[in-house]
Amino acid sequence: MSSTLIRHARVLGGEERDIAIVDGRFAESVERPDETIDATGLVALPGLVDLHTHLREPGREDAETVLTGSQSAARGGYTAVHAMANTQPVADTAGVVEQVAHLGRAAGYAQVVPIGAVTTGQAGQQLAELGAMAASAARVRIFSDDGQCVADPMLMRRALEYVKTFDGVIAQHAQDPRLTEGAQMNEGLVSAELGLPGWPAVAEESIIARDVLLAEHVGSRLHVCHLSTAGSVEIVRWAKERGVRVTAEVTPHHLMLTDELVRSYDPVYKVNPPLRTQADVDAVRRGLADGTIDIVGTDHAPHTAEHKCSEWTAAAMGMVGLESALPIVMEAMADYGFGWADAARTMSARPAQISGLAEHGSLEPGTGANLVLVDPAAHEVIRPAEHATLGRNNPFAGIPVSTRIVDTFLFGTRVVADGELRGPHATARGGQWIE
């Protein structure tokens, strides 16, 4: 039996109280703890949960591995990350998703939950082995061809029907492929002035509109990945008012950055969906604040310097963000009455609920002791060169923030202490993570 007592933590930013951990779970109290931690002045949140992470392994270990991605997650306060399927080979079979889950357990810094591909090879031609992945040891419940849109409406309908049988979720990368052929950035004034092919907002909005109608028709669960436009917010709001089972996410970069940055031609700002206008940024901030947008997903997408540090048109799309997500979200939402309880809801409790991770997203006694302690009055500057991820394509380099991740606990194991990774690592047995 192991035990920890965290003293004087401000739970969800409220009043100070003690938090007891016994054998990897939150407890009512502990009399003689093995370790006592003074958390005076620190905010306690349930461990963060990311529904949208690219860990690259298997196949692109030069860009990221499950180990380095998990370490990056832990340093960002995440205790669970969902690994997207666009690996090499694609995670479209039980064997590959089980491999990813096993690598996560072996790393031990965060619970790694595989996302299965919707279609074989993400090619958009036929459904992947959805049932086999759901029944596998990885117990996949979220499926996505992220990076590729499931553009065929009949195939999308069949996928929604299939996952309904086990209450699964289809997470759609909403991008009409015909409307975005050759696109390099957001279609608008800046793209016209720069002479770069544009990615119109309607290419995202039309797919979301189609898919919420399909989800309503089927009665299945749809999740909209990295929503980025004002029109998309309104479509999701309308769908929710109709009772459609739809959830949506926004990324930290779409909450903060605009297409004006593309004028620099710095490829760090090249991402899919692209950075939009200030009006779009304002709309997605309001959508997150009022609950129309359910969660924040990082879309952590590491790339090697070879693929990112090049001329704009040749550069890969994507940004890293696990270690800067919470500070950036709190900065972006500072003027919207968005407090620590809102951060816990959108970055922990709600994503855990969507995924069905019962041991995450709560600080209640009896649940898994997945916890992050945050200094809300730090004076930090984001320094990607010091991050654990192999990716250095972070668009927030040099930005001052007032939020610092201090400690992260994974099922009671303190995997990050005072901002630094520590061991021994956690492992999992029978679904229960232990030291």
RAPERA-V55555 format. One record per run of one state. SS is the DSSP state (a for helix, b for strand, c for the rest). FROM is the first residue (numbers start at 1). TO is the last residue. If there is no record, write none. Layout:
BEGIN
{{SS & FROM & TO} {SS & FROM & TO}}
END
This chain:
BEGIN
{{c & 1 & 2} {b & 3 & 11} {c & 12 & 15} {b & 16 & 22} {c & 23 & 24} {b & 25 & 27} {c & 28 & 34} {b & 35 & 38} {c & 39 & 41} {b & 42 & 46} {c & 47 & 47} {b & 48 & 54} {c & 55 & 65} {a & 66 & 75} {c & 76 & 77} {b & 78 & 83} {c & 84 & 93} {a & 94 & 107} {c & 108 & 110} {b & 111 & 114} {c & 115 & 115} {b & 116 & 116} {c & 117 & 118} {b & 119 & 119} {a & 120 & 122} {c & 123 & 126} {b & 127 & 127} {c & 128 & 129} {a & 130 & 135} {c & 136 & 141} {b & 142 & 143} {c & 144 & 152} {a & 153 & 164} {c & 165 & 168} {b & 169 & 172} {c & 173 & 184} {b & 185 & 186} {c & 187 & 188} {a & 189 & 194} {c & 195 & 197} {b & 198 & 199} {c & 200 & 200} {a & 201 & 218} {c & 219 & 220} {b & 221 & 224} {c & 225 & 229} {a & 230 & 241} {c & 242 & 245} {b & 246 & 250} {c & 251 & 251} {a & 252 & 256} {c & 257 & 258} {a & 259 & 264} {c & 265 & 266} {a & 267 & 269} {c & 270 & 277} {a & 278 & 290} {c & 291 & 294} {b & 295 & 296} {c & 297 & 299} {b & 300 & 301} {c & 302 & 304} {a & 305 & 308} {c & 309 & 311} {a & 312 & 314} {c & 315 & 318} {b & 319 & 319} {c & 320 & 324} {a & 325 & 332} {c & 333 & 339} {a & 340 & 355} {c & 356 & 367} {b & 368 & 368} {c & 369 & 370} {b & 371 & 375} {c & 376 & 379} {b & 380 & 381} {c & 382 & 383} {a & 384 & 386} {c & 387 & 399} {b & 400 & 401} {c & 402 & 403} {b & 404 & 410} {c & 411 & 412} {b & 413 & 417} {c & 418 & 419} {b & 420 & 421} {c & 422 & 426} {b & 427 & 429} {c & 430 & 431} {b & 432 & 434} {c & 435 & 435}}
END
